[in-house]
Amino acid sequence: MDKTSTPIVVGLLFFLRCLVPLVVMLGISYVLRRLGYIKEPPSRPPNGQYENGGKSNENSNDEGLAHGNA
């Protein structure tokens, strides 16, 4: 058996193989965000103000529910 294949070295190499790409991806994402290529998503509208002109669809009888007055 090779001396370099001890469990400690294998575990260290495993963590390096996982952590190095993660750090690289996070670094690239950070740089792109700082340069302005990645922008924060717009905030969601408050509850009840969706794309219906501000009307809420919650508990509405206009939707034609199957268990109502059918």
Secondary structure, DSSP 8 states (H G I E B T S, - for coil): --GGG-HHHHHHHHHHHHHHHHHHHHHHHHHHHHHTSS--------TT-STTTT---TT-GGG--TTS--
